[in-house]
Amino acid sequence: MSEQRVRELIDELVLELAKTEGVDEQTMNDARKLATDIDDLVNPEVDTSEYTVLDDAIALEASFAATHPLAERIIRELINNLSRIGI
């Protein structure tokens, strides 16, 4: 899987959450932060040695399990893609 697919998935996740009623601001902030961290991660000019992108994605997946099943599916695919590209 390519870095492009990872970017597509994170964009899809943020859009899905934005159009879903009842999503709290902290969840939106966490998703946006994850998107920014992933953009940084695939940018070779940014030092990402301290980033915990995969852990953050897994934590979001767990929080979506009961309340946002579509977002959970998207983030699960995102996690799988991050793992495939070695993150």
C-alpha positions in Angstrom: 0.0 0.0 0.0 1.2 3.5 -0.8 1.6 6.6 1.2 -1.1 8.1 -1.0 -3.7 5.5 0.2 -2.8 6.3 3.8 -3.5 10.0 3.1 -6.7 9.2 1.4 -7.9 7.1 4.4 -7.0 9.8 6.9 -8.9 12.4 4.8 -11.8 10.1 4.6 -11.8 9.6 8.3 -11.8 13.3 9.1 -14.6 14.0 6.5 -16.7 11.1 7.9 -16.3 12.4 11.5 -17.1 16.0 10.4 -20.4 15.0 8.9 -21.4 12.7 11.7 -23.7 14.2 14.4 -22.7 13.9 18.0 -18.9 13.7 17.4 -17.3 15.6 20.3 -14.6 18.3 19.7 -11.9 16.2 21.4 -12.5 13.3 18.9 -12.3 15.7 16.0 -9.1 17.2 17.4 -7.6 13.8 17.8 -8.4 12.8 14.2 -7.0 16.1 12.9 -3.8 15.6 15.0 -3.5 12.1 13.6 -3.9 13.5 10.0 -1.1 16.1 10.7 1.2 13.5 12.3 0.7 11.2 9.3 1.5 14.1 6.9 4.6 14.7 8.9 5.5 11.1 9.0 5.6 10.7 5.2 7.5 14.0 4.8 11.2 13.1 4.7 12.2 16.6 6.0 10.4 16.2 9.3 12.0 14.3 12.2 9.3 11.9 13.4 11.4 9.7 15.7 9.2 10.8 18.7 5.9 10.2 16.9 3.5 7.6 18.1 1.2 7.6 15.0 0.3 3.9 15.1 -0.4 3.9 18.8 -2.6 7.0 18.4 -4.5 5.4 15.5 -5.1 2.3 17.6 -6.4 4.4 20.5 -8.8 6.2 18.1 -10.0 2.9 16.7 -10.9 1.7 20.2 -12.8 4.8 21.0 -14.8 4.5 17.7 -15.7 0.8 18.3 -19.1 1.5 20.0 -20.1 4.9 18.7 -18.7 5.3 15.1 -18.6 2.0 13.3 -17.8 3.5 9.9 -15.0 5.6 11.3 -13.7 2.4 13.1 -13.6 0.6 9.8 -11.7 3.4 8.1 -9.2 3.7 10.9 -8.7 -0.1 11.0 -7.8 0.0 7.3 -5.5 3.0 8.0 -3.7 1.0 10.7 -3.3 -1.9 8.4 -1.9 0.3 5.7 0.5 2.0 8.1 1.8 -1.4 9.2 2.3 -2.4 5.6 4.5 0.6 4.8 6.5 0.0 7.9 5.2 2.5 10.3 
